[in-house]
């Protein structure tokens, strides 16, 4: 018998009870194993080593083990990046039969994340996606929800493909669709049963970065117990990303502020007879504290029907705006999204956008209209035209040439700086006590040599030879690759 309340198009079926929420406007989805530790220090930015390492303990049938997590981010990470990561992951997984590709305009992406949509926000979103695209995650004890085993795992989060004005590179086109492709392994981990956690993205966004991490950590743990005990030192440094060099008493103070935030939103509550967040801390020994968290009213609210996208499911779809821009009317958009997979619709949106904006070689033009071209391709399940494959190859070649030219230019400037610093350091060495002594020892036999071989320029030849010998044998300066890393160069150098 059919359900008396059919599920609106674009909504998801109810998730397992563990993740059910009251009706929310926006949802985020986090990968559970990644919540064990902070992805990056809370202050954000780049690190000297371009890597952040943390640890956590987990239980196995042979006892407790320790996992080491290493996040490598050449461009560093910022607190907003986790909002972008979990928010866009939620946007991708919230639709029926999700595809590991999110195709949407940057306006839709910002709107879904609950962020402002001014001009600078497009650049901030692009920078955040770039930082996430070049970041990688490694875990020596990652719990794989597919195999249900702890494994040594390494993967990246996503790749980004942003159209440029005219398809010639350089200036990103903010009016067209941006394409985000999730790493296949990461996407499977997030889709697998027991591998993800759904949360209220609006509440998450309203919190400070440290409180956001604590909110997700507690949401996962309150499913198992209504009272959670956590070691303060480990929670603040590895779990929330406060600097480990910061004294424990100051980290306790910061944690108390986070607790105050979560109390305001009823995510947690004080214990019986307690009147202040400080009473949640228990001293276990000298310099050793445990903090106890009690599940708040937020998690005990009656579970309502999921309100997300039910009133206007089609208009909220990230593909709605691109299809309207191509010229597809409302009823046709509804039919396409109801009766065809997201993958094929996204593919033909890309093909039609390329034909509209980039004047690809080989495209003969629209016989009727862009909308008719797109609908025909989707309904008849046509393969992408040959000109589209050739066009994408040309675009990829142009991107590579542009990036390579920029890399060569940047590298030549960097090498000049290297040579200048090396020369300055060598001059400082020659003027030092040790350098002058080495120089005098080296130049005397060279004078005798050049008195015979080059009598017309003895002093100049001997000086050049002595400096070259000292630079080669006694003077120490990092080689170019090591020096470039100290300057924060994150890409592979293209010029030998």
Buried (B, 14 or more C-beta within 10 A) or exposed (E): EEEEEEBEBBBBEEBEEEBEBBEBEBBBBBBBBBBBBBBBBBEBEBBEEBEBEBBBEBEEEEEEEEBBBBBBBBBBBBBBBBBBBBBBBBBBBBBEEBBBBBBBBBBBBBBBBBBEEEEEBBEBBBBBBBBBBBBBBBBBBBBBBBEEEBEEBEBBBBBBBBBBBEBEBEEBBBEBBBBBBBBEBBBBBBBBEEBBBBBBBBBBBBBBBBBBBBBBBBBBBBBEEEEBEBBBBBBBBBBBBBEEEEEBEEBBEBBBEBBEBBBEBBBBBBEEEEEEBEEBBEEEEEEEBBBBBBBBEBBEEEEEEBEBBBEEBBBBBBBBBBBBBBBBEEEBBBBBBEEBBBBBBBBBBBBBBBBBBBEBEEBEEBEEEBBBBBBEBBBEEEEBBEBBEBBBEBBEEBBEEBEEEBBEEBBEEBBEEBEEBBEEBBEEBBEEEEBEEBBEEBBEEBBEEBEEEEEEEBEEBBBEBBBEBBBEEBBEBBEBEEBBBEEEBBBEBEEE
